[in-house]
Amino acid sequence: MSQLSNENVKDIKQYRTVRSIESIKFRKDKKVDRIHIVLDLYECTDKSIAKADLLEQKIKKILTQFQLEPKVETFYQFQPFGVTAIVCAEGAHLTIHTWPEYNSAAIDLYYFNSRKTAMQICDQIKTAFKAAEYEMKVRRR
């Protein structure tokens, strides 16, 4: 295993410091309304959490209601069941992991511009999956 010289370590520290200063400037200068929601759903009774094609239809329908057109998307079907989905749209990205054997799903939504709209999207997802219980963590970024 090679070791870093003192010069390389100094360069790394300097880089990290510059990145830190730049991020502080960004937070002060830019007023970007960003919201990050982590949503865990339990006791989901909808069959779409088990099949990628059904999940894709429901998620695209929800995003269309909010004028979010997917630019990048993937819906991966696990065997025998379960889905992982990643959808990126302008101003938002959404990831979903489902565990049909436990009737549960984990959703991660990162949305720009409107906390209200982000919460409405999550409400639509809860309704679509017919979740009896949920846990939500919301954080401004």
C-alpha positions in Angstrom: 0.0 0.0 0.0 1.4 3.4 -0.9 1.5 6.2 1.5 0.6 9.8 0.8 3.4 12.3 1.1 3.0 15.4 3.3 2.6 17.5 0.2 -0.4 15.4 -1.1 -2.1 15.5 2.3 -1.7 19.3 2.4 -3.3 19.6 -1.1 -6.2 17.4 0.1 -6.8 19.6 3.2 -6.6 22.8 1.1 -9.1 21.4 -1.3 -11.5 20.5 1.5 -11.2 23.9 3.0 -12.0 25.7 -0.3 -15.0 23.5 -0.8 -16.2 24.3 2.6 -15.9 28.0 2.2 -17.6 27.8 -1.2 -20.6 25.9 0.3 -20.9 28.6 3.0 -21.0 31.3 0.4 -23.6 29.3 -1.6 -25.9 29.0 1.5 -25.7 32.7 2.2 -26.0 34.1 -1.3 -28.5 31.7 -3.0 -32.1 31.5 -1.9 -33.0 28.1 -3.3 -36.0 26.5 -1.7 -35.2 22.8 -1.5 -36.9 20.2 0.5 -35.8 16.6 1.3 -38.4 14.1 2.4 -37.8 10.6 3.6 -41.0 8.7 3.8 -41.4 5.2 5.2 -44.8 3.5 4.4 -46.2 0.5 6.3 -49.1 -1.8 5.8 -49.3 -1.1 2.1 -52.1 -3.1 0.6 -51.7 -2.0 -3.0 -50.3 -4.7 -5.4 -48.2 -2.1 -7.3 -45.4 -2.3 -4.7 -44.7 -5.8 -5.9 -44.4 -5.2 -9.7 -42.2 -2.7 -11.5 -44.7 -2.1 -14.4 -47.6 -1.4 -12.0 -45.4 0.9 -9.9 -44.2 2.7 -12.9 -47.7 3.5 -14.1 -48.7 4.9 -10.7 -45.6 7.0 -10.2 -45.8 8.5 -13.7 -49.5 9.3 -13.1 -48.6 11.1 -9.9 -45.7 13.1 -11.4 -47.9 14.1 -14.4 -50.4 15.6 -12.0 -47.6 18.0 -10.8 -46.3 18.7 -14.3 -43.1 16.7 -13.6 -41.8 15.0 -16.7 -39.3 12.2 -16.0 -36.0 12.9 -17.8 -34.2 9.8 -16.4 -36.0 6.8 -14.9 -35.4 3.2 -14.1 -37.8 0.6 -12.5 -36.0 -2.5 -11.5 -37.9 -5.7 -10.7 -36.4 -8.0 -8.1 -37.3 -11.7 -8.1 -39.6 -13.0 -6.9 -41.0 -9.5 -6.0 -40.0 -6.0 -4.9 -39.0 -3.0 -6.9 -36.4 -0.2 -6.8 -37.3 2.9 -8.8 -35.3 6.0 -9.6 -37.0 8.9 -11.3 -35.3 12.3 -12.1 -37.4 15.2 -13.4 -36.6 18.8 -13.7 -36.6 20.1 -10.2 -37.1 16.8 -8.4 -35.7 13.3 -7.9 -37.5 10.4 -6.4 -36.3 7.0 -5.3 -38.5 4.2 -4.1 -37.6 0.8 -2.6 -40.4 -1.7 -1.9 -40.6 -4.8 0.3 -44.0 -6.4 -0.6 -43.3 -9.3 1.7 -43.4 -6.8 4.6 -46.1 -4.6 2.9 -43.7 -1.6 3.1 -41.9 0.9 1.0 -39.2 3.6 1.5 -39.4 6.8 -0.5 -36.9 9.5 -0.8 -38.0 12.8 -2.5 -35.8 15.8 -3.1 -37.8 18.7 -4.5 -37.1 22.3 -5.4 -39.3 25.4 -5.1 -42.3 24.3 -3.1 -42.7 22.5 0.2 -46.4 22.4 -0.3 -46.1 20.5 -3.6 -43.5 18.1 -2.2 -45.9 17.2 0.6 -48.8 16.8 -1.9 -46.6 14.4 -3.9 -46.0 12.4 -0.8 -49.7 12.4 0.1 -50.5 11.0 -3.4 -47.9 8.3 -3.0 -49.3 7.3 0.4 -52.7 7.1 -1.1 -51.6 5.2 -4.2 -49.9 2.5 -2.1 -52.8 2.4 0.4 -50.5 2.8 3.3 -52.2 2.4 6.7 -49.2 3.9 8.6 -46.2 6.1 7.7 -43.3 7.9 9.1 -42.0 11.1 7.5 -38.9 13.1 8.0 -38.7 16.5 6.3 -35.6 18.6 6.0 -34.9 21.9 4.3 -31.7 22.0 2.3 
